[in-house]
Amino acid sequence: MYKNNMVSRVDLEKLGFKKHQATTIIRQAKLKLVNSGVAYYNNKRVGIVPRKIVEEIIGVPLESEE
């Protein structure tokens, strides 16, 4: 489903997550990135995160569009 390596709340909603669940996943991903030293994600206006981090959080790979 993804050609790029970034995921937003809307992308997660398209996969079937509820709005609040998708928002929570994005928050968790941002927190994980900030804790690993990527200060850019310590900003409430940033709404996309790397696909790899989301896959780690939800425990399943996101399928690529081919």
Phi and psi restraints in degrees (range 20) as a CNS / XPLOR table:
assign (resid 1 and name C) (resid 2 and name N)
       (resid 2 and name CA) (resid 2 and name C) 1.0 -116.6 20.0 2
assign (resid 2 and name N) (resid 2 and name CA)
       (resid 2 and name C) (resid 3 and name N) 1.0 130.4 20.0 2
assign (resid 2 and name C) (resid 3 and name N)
       (resid 3 and name CA) (resid 3 and name C) 1.0 -92.2 20.0 2
assign (resid 3 and name N) (resid 3 and name CA)
       (resid 3 and name C) (resid 4 and name N) 1.0 -26.7 20.0 2
assign (resid 3 and name C) (resid 4 and name N)
       (resid 4 and name CA) (resid 4 and name C) 1.0 -105.2 20.0 2
assign (resid 4 and name N) (resid 4 and name CA)
       (resid 4 and name C) (resid 5 and name N) 1.0 177.0 20.0 2
assign (resid 4 and name C) (resid 5 and name N)
       (resid 5 and name CA) (resid 5 and name C) 1.0 -103.1 20.0 2
assign (resid 5 and name N) (resid 5 and name CA)
       (resid 5 and name C) (resid 6 and name N) 1.0 16.2 20.0 2
assign (resid 5 and name C) (resid 6 and name N)
       (resid 6 and name CA) (resid 6 and name C) 1.0 -115.4 20.0 2
assign (resid 6 and name N) (resid 6 and name CA)
       (resid 6 and name C) (resid 7 and name N) 1.0 146.8 20.0 2
assign (resid 6 and name C) (resid 7 and name N)
       (resid 7 and name CA) (resid 7 and name C) 1.0 -129.1 20.0 2
assign (resid 7 and name N) (resid 7 and name CA)
       (resid 7 and name C) (resid 8 and name N) 1.0 138.7 20.0 2
assign (resid 7 and name C) (resid 8 and name N)
       (resid 8 and name CA) (resid 8 and name C) 1.0 -115.4 20.0 2
assign (resid 8 and name N) (resid 8 and name CA)
       (resid 8 and name C) (resid 9 and name N) 1.0 174.4 20.0 2
assign (resid 8 and name C) (resid 9 and name N)
       (resid 9 and name CA) (resid 9 and name C) 1.0 -59.7 20.0 2
assign (resid 9 and name N) (resid 9 and name CA)
       (resid 9 and name C) (resid 10 and name N) 1.0 -41.9 20.0 2
assign (resid 9 and name C) (resid 10 and name N)
       (resid 10 and name CA) (resid 10 and name C) 1.0 -62.7 20.0 2
assign (resid 10 and name N) (resid 10 and name CA)
       (resid 10 and name C) (resid 11 and name N) 1.0 -39.5 20.0 2
assign (resid 10 and name C) (resid 11 and name N)
       (resid 11 and name CA) (resid 11 and name C) 1.0 -60.9 20.0 2
assign (resid 11 and name N) (resid 11 and name CA)
       (resid 11 and name C) (resid 12 and name N) 1.0 -42.5 20.0 2
assign (resid 11 and name C) (resid 12 and name N)
       (resid 12 and name CA) (resid 12 and name C) 1.0 -66.8 20.0 2
assign (resid 12 and name N) (resid 12 and name CA)
       (resid 12 and name C) (resid 13 and name N) 1.0 -36.9 20.0 2
assign (resid 12 and name C) (resid 13 and name N)
       (resid 13 and name CA) (resid 13 and name C) 1.0 -63.7 20.0 2
assign (resid 13 and name N) (resid 13 and name CA)
       (resid 13 and name C) (resid 14 and name N) 1.0 -37.3 20.0 2
assign (resid 13 and name C) (resid 14 and name N)
       (resid 14 and name CA) (resid 14 and name C) 1.0 -65.1 20.0 2
assign (resid 14 and name N) (resid 14 and name CA)
       (resid 14 and name C) (resid 15 and name N) 1.0 -25.2 20.0 2
assign (resid 14 and name C) (resid 15 and name N)
       (resid 15 and name CA) (resid 15 and name C) 1.0 -81.4 20.0 2
assign (resid 15 and name N) (resid 15 and name CA)
       (resid 15 and name C) (resid 16 and name N) 1.0 -8.6 20.0 2
assign (resid 15 and name C) (resid 16 and name N)
       (resid 16 and name CA) (resid 16 and name C) 1.0 114.9 20.0 2
assign (resid 16 and name N) (resid 16 and name CA)
       (resid 16 and name C) (resid 17 and name N) 1.0 -0.8 20.0 2
assign (resid 16 and name C) (resid 17 and name N)
       (resid 17 and name CA) (resid 17 and name C) 1.0 -76.4 20.0 2
assign (resid 17 and name N) (resid 17 and name CA)
       (resid 17 and name C) (resid 18 and name N) 1.0 145.8 20.0 2
assign (resid 17 and name C) (resid 18 and name N)
       (resid 18 and name CA) (resid 18 and name C) 1.0 -69.7 20.0 2
assign (resid 18 and name N) (resid 18 and name CA)
       (resid 18 and name C) (resid 19 and name N) 1.0 162.3 20.0 2
assign (resid 18 and name C) (resid 19 and name N)
       (resid 19 and name CA) (resid 19 and name C) 1.0 -57.3 20.0 2
assign (resid 19 and name N) (resid 19 and name CA)
       (resid 19 and name C) (resid 20 and name N) 1.0 -46.6 20.0 2
assign (resid 19 and name C) (resid 20 and name N)
       (resid 20 and name CA) (resid 20 and name C) 1.0 -66.9 20.0 2
assign (resid 20 and name N) (resid 20 and name CA)
       (resid 20 and name C) (resid 21 and name N) 1.0 -39.6 20.0 2
assign (resid 20 and name C) (resid 21 and name N)
       (resid 21 and name CA) (resid 21 and name C) 1.0 -62.2 20.0 2
assign (resid 21 and name N) (resid 21 and name CA)
       (resid 21 and name C) (resid 22 and name N) 1.0 -44.5 20.0 2
assign (resid 21 and name C) (resid 22 and name N)
       (resid 22 and name CA) (resid 22 and name C) 1.0 -63.0 20.0 2
assign (resid 22 and name N) (resid 22 and name CA)
       (resid 22 and name C) (resid 23 and name N) 1.0 -42.7 20.0 2
assign (resid 22 and name C) (resid 23 and name N)
       (resid 23 and name CA) (resid 23 and name C) 1.0 -62.3 20.0 2
assign (resid 23 and name N) (resid 23 and name CA)
       (resid 23 and name C) (resid 24 and name N) 1.0 -41.9 20.0 2
assign (resid 23 and name C) (resid 24 and name N)
       (resid 24 and name CA) (resid 24 and name C) 1.0 -64.4 20.0 2
assign (resid 24 and name N) (resid 24 and name CA)
       (resid 24 and name C) (resid 25 and name N) 1.0 -40.2 20.0 2
assign (resid 24 and name C) (resid 25 and name N)
       (resid 25 and name CA) (resid 25 and name C) 1.0 -63.0 20.0 2
assign (resid 25 and name N) (resid 25 and name CA)
       (resid 25 and name C) (resid 26 and name N) 1.0 -43.0 20.0 2
assign (resid 25 and name C) (resid 26 and name N)
       (resid 26 and name CA) (resid 26 and name C) 1.0 -63.0 20.0 2
assign (resid 26 and name N) (resid 26 and name CA)
       (resid 26 and name C) (resid 27 and name N) 1.0 -43.0 20.0 2
assign (resid 26 and name C) (resid 27 and name N)
       (resid 27 and name CA) (resid 27 and name C) 1.0 -60.7 20.0 2
assign (resid 27 and name N) (resid 27 and name CA)
       (resid 27 and name C) (resid 28 and name N) 1.0 -45.4 20.0 2
assign (resid 27 and name C) (resid 28 and name N)
       (resid 28 and name CA) (resid 28 and name C) 1.0 -61.3 20.0 2
assign (resid 28 and name N) (resid 28 and name CA)
       (resid 28 and name C) (resid 29 and name N) 1.0 -41.4 20.0 2
assign (resid 28 and name C) (resid 29 and name N)
       (resid 29 and name CA) (resid 29 and name C) 1.0 -64.0 20.0 2
assign (resid 29 and name N) (resid 29 and name CA)
       (resid 29 and name C) (resid 30 and name N) 1.0 -43.9 20.0 2
assign (resid 29 and name C) (resid 30 and name N)
       (resid 30 and name CA) (resid 30 and name C) 1.0 -62.8 20.0 2
assign (resid 30 and name N) (resid 30 and name CA)
       (resid 30 and name C) (resid 31 and name N) 1.0 -42.5 20.0 2
assign (resid 30 and name C) (resid 31 and name N)
       (resid 31 and name CA) (resid 31 and name C) 1.0 -62.8 20.0 2
assign (resid 31 and name N) (resid 31 and name CA)
       (resid 31 and name C) (resid 32 and name N) 1.0 -41.8 20.0 2
assign (resid 31 and name C) (resid 32 and name N)
       (resid 32 and name CA) (resid 32 and name C) 1.0 -61.9 20.0 2
assign (resid 32 and name N) (resid 32 and name CA)
       (resid 32 and name C) (resid 33 and name N) 1.0 -41.5 20.0 2
assign (resid 32 and name C) (resid 33 and name N)
       (resid 33 and name CA) (resid 33 and name C) 1.0 -67.4 20.0 2
assign (resid 33 and name N) (resid 33 and name CA)
       (resid 33 and name C) (resid 34 and name N) 1.0 -42.3 20.0 2
assign (resid 33 and name C) (resid 34 and name N)
       (resid 34 and name CA) (resid 34 and name C) 1.0 -63.1 20.0 2
assign (resid 34 and name N) (resid 34 and name CA)
       (resid 34 and name C) (resid 35 and name N) 1.0 -43.0 20.0 2
assign (resid 34 and name C) (resid 35 and name N)
       (resid 35 and name CA) (resid 35 and name C) 1.0 -65.9 20.0 2
assign (resid 35 and name N) (resid 35 and name CA)
       (resid 35 and name C) (resid 36 and name N) 1.0 -24.7 20.0 2
assign (resid 35 and name C) (resid 36 and name N)
       (resid 36 and name CA) (resid 36 and name C) 1.0 -89.7 20.0 2
assign (resid 36 and name N) (resid 36 and name CA)
       (resid 36 and name C) (resid 37 and name N) 1.0 3.4 20.0 2
assign (resid 36 and name C) (resid 37 and name N)
       (resid 37 and name CA) (resid 37 and name C) 1.0 104.9 20.0 2
assign (resid 37 and name N) (resid 37 and name CA)
       (resid 37 and name C) (resid 38 and name N) 1.0 7.9 20.0 2
assign (resid 37 and name C) (resid 38 and name N)
       (resid 38 and name CA) (resid 38 and name C) 1.0 -96.3 20.0 2
assign (resid 38 and name N) (resid 38 and name CA)
       (resid 38 and name C) (resid 39 and name N) 1.0 89.9 20.0 2
assign (resid 38 and name C) (resid 39 and name N)
       (resid 39 and name CA) (resid 39 and name C) 1.0 -66.2 20.0 2
assign (resid 39 and name N) (resid 39 and name CA)
       (resid 39 and name C) (resid 40 and name N) 1.0 -20.7 20.0 2
assign (resid 39 and name C) (resid 40 and name N)
       (resid 40 and name CA) (resid 40 and name C) 1.0 -54.9 20.0 2
assign (resid 40 and name N) (resid 40 and name CA)
       (resid 40 and name C) (resid 41 and name N) 1.0 -34.6 20.0 2
assign (resid 40 and name C) (resid 41 and name N)
       (resid 41 and name CA) (resid 41 and name C) 1.0 -82.1 20.0 2
assign (resid 41 and name N) (resid 41 and name CA)
       (resid 41 and name C) (resid 42 and name N) 1.0 1.2 20.0 2
assign (resid 41 and name C) (resid 42 and name N)
       (resid 42 and name CA) (resid 42 and name C) 1.0 -86.7 20.0 2
assign (resid 42 and name N) (resid 42 and name CA)
       (resid 42 and name C) (resid 43 and name N) 1.0 57.4 20.0 2
assign (resid 42 and name C) (resid 43 and name N)
       (resid 43 and name CA) (resid 43 and name C) 1.0 -150.2 20.0 2
assign (resid 43 and name N) (resid 43 and name CA)
       (resid 43 and name C) (resid 44 and name N) 1.0 123.0 20.0 2
assign (resid 43 and name C) (resid 44 and name N)
       (resid 44 and name CA) (resid 44 and name C) 1.0 -67.2 20.0 2
assign (resid 44 and name N) (resid 44 and name CA)
       (resid 44 and name C) (resid 45 and name N) 1.0 -16.3 20.0 2
assign (resid 44 and name C) (resid 45 and name N)
       (resid 45 and name CA) (resid 45 and name C) 1.0 -85.4 20.0 2
assign (resid 45 and name N) (resid 45 and name CA)
       (resid 45 and name C) (resid 46 and name N) 1.0 -12.3 20.0 2
assign (resid 45 and name C) (resid 46 and name N)
       (resid 46 and name CA) (resid 46 and name C) 1.0 -80.4 20.0 2
assign (resid 46 and name N) (resid 46 and name CA)
       (resid 46 and name C) (resid 47 and name N) 1.0 120.0 20.0 2
assign (resid 46 and name C) (resid 47 and name N)
       (resid 47 and name CA) (resid 47 and name C) 1.0 -117.1 20.0 2
assign (resid 47 and name N) (resid 47 and name CA)
       (resid 47 and name C) (resid 48 and name N) 1.0 6.6 20.0 2
assign (resid 47 and name C) (resid 48 and name N)
       (resid 48 and name CA) (resid 48 and name C) 1.0 -124.3 20.0 2
assign (resid 48 and name N) (resid 48 and name CA)
       (resid 48 and name C) (resid 49 and name N) 1.0 147.8 20.0 2
assign (resid 48 and name C) (resid 49 and name N)
       (resid 49 and name CA) (resid 49 and name C) 1.0 -136.7 20.0 2
assign (resid 49 and name N) (resid 49 and name CA)
       (resid 49 and name C) (resid 50 and name N) 1.0 161.5 20.0 2
assign (resid 49 and name C) (resid 50 and name N)
       (resid 50 and name CA) (resid 50 and name C) 1.0 -62.4 20.0 2
assign (resid 50 and name N) (resid 50 and name CA)
       (resid 50 and name C) (resid 51 and name N) 1.0 139.4 20.0 2
assign (resid 50 and name C) (resid 51 and name N)
       (resid 51 and name CA) (resid 51 and name C) 1.0 -57.6 20.0 2
assign (resid 51 and name N) (resid 51 and name CA)
       (resid 51 and name C) (resid 52 and name N) 1.0 -40.2 20.0 2
assign (resid 51 and name C) (resid 52 and name N)
       (resid 52 and name CA) (resid 52 and name C) 1.0 -59.3 20.0 2
assign (resid 52 and name N) (resid 52 and name CA)
       (resid 52 and name C) (resid 53 and name N) 1.0 -39.7 20.0 2
assign (resid 52 and name C) (resid 53 and name N)
       (resid 53 and name CA) (resid 53 and name C) 1.0 -66.8 20.0 2
assign (resid 53 and name N) (resid 53 and name CA)
       (resid 53 and name C) (resid 54 and name N) 1.0 -41.9 20.0 2
assign (resid 53 and name C) (resid 54 and name N)
       (resid 54 and name CA) (resid 54 and name C) 1.0 -62.9 20.0 2
assign (resid 54 and name N) (resid 54 and name CA)
       (resid 54 and name C) (resid 55 and name N) 1.0 -41.2 20.0 2
assign (resid 54 and name C) (resid 55 and name N)
       (resid 55 and name CA) (resid 55 and name C) 1.0 -61.5 20.0 2
assign (resid 55 and name N) (resid 55 and name CA)
       (resid 55 and name C) (resid 56 and name N) 1.0 -38.1 20.0 2
assign (resid 55 and name C) (resid 56 and name N)
       (resid 56 and name CA) (resid 56 and name C) 1.0 -64.5 20.0 2
assign (resid 56 and name N) (resid 56 and name CA)
       (resid 56 and name C) (resid 57 and name N) 1.0 -39.7 20.0 2
assign (resid 56 and name C) (resid 57 and name N)
       (resid 57 and name CA) (resid 57 and name C) 1.0 -70.5 20.0 2
assign (resid 57 and name N) (resid 57 and name CA)
       (resid 57 and name C) (resid 58 and name N) 1.0 -47.1 20.0 2
assign (resid 57 and name C) (resid 58 and name N)
       (resid 58 and name CA) (resid 58 and name C) 1.0 -84.6 20.0 2
assign (resid 58 and name N) (resid 58 and name CA)
       (resid 58 and name C) (resid 59 and name N) 1.0 -15.8 20.0 2
assign (resid 58 and name C) (resid 59 and name N)
       (resid 59 and name CA) (resid 59 and name C) 1.0 84.0 20.0 2
assign (resid 59 and name N) (resid 59 and name CA)
       (resid 59 and name C) (resid 60 and name N) 1.0 5.2 20.0 2
assign (resid 59 and name C) (resid 60 and name N)
       (resid 60 and name CA) (resid 60 and name C) 1.0 -135.1 20.0 2
assign (resid 60 and name N) (resid 60 and name CA)
       (resid 60 and name C) (resid 61 and name N) 1.0 147.9 20.0 2
assign (resid 60 and name C) (resid 61 and name N)
       (resid 61 and name CA) (resid 61 and name C) 1.0 -73.9 20.0 2
assign (resid 61 and name N) (resid 61 and name CA)
       (resid 61 and name C) (resid 62 and name N) 1.0 145.4 20.0 2
assign (resid 61 and name C) (resid 62 and name N)
       (resid 62 and name CA) (resid 62 and name C) 1.0 -86.5 20.0 2
assign (resid 62 and name N) (resid 62 and name CA)
       (resid 62 and name C) (resid 63 and name N) 1.0 131.1 20.0 2
assign (resid 62 and name C) (resid 63 and name N)
       (resid 63 and name CA) (resid 63 and name C) 1.0 -72.7 20.0 2
assign (resid 63 and name N) (resid 63 and name CA)
       (resid 63 and name C) (resid 64 and name N) 1.0 141.5 20.0 2
assign (resid 63 and name C) (resid 64 and name N)
       (resid 64 and name CA) (resid 64 and name C) 1.0 -86.7 20.0 2
assign (resid 64 and name N) (resid 64 and name CA)
       (resid 64 and name C) (resid 65 and name N) 1.0 145.1 20.0 2
assign (resid 64 and name C) (resid 65 and name N)
       (resid 65 and name CA) (resid 65 and name C) 1.0 -85.5 20.0 2
assign (resid 65 and name N) (resid 65 and name CA)
       (resid 65 and name C) (resid 66 and name N) 1.0 133.1 20.0 2
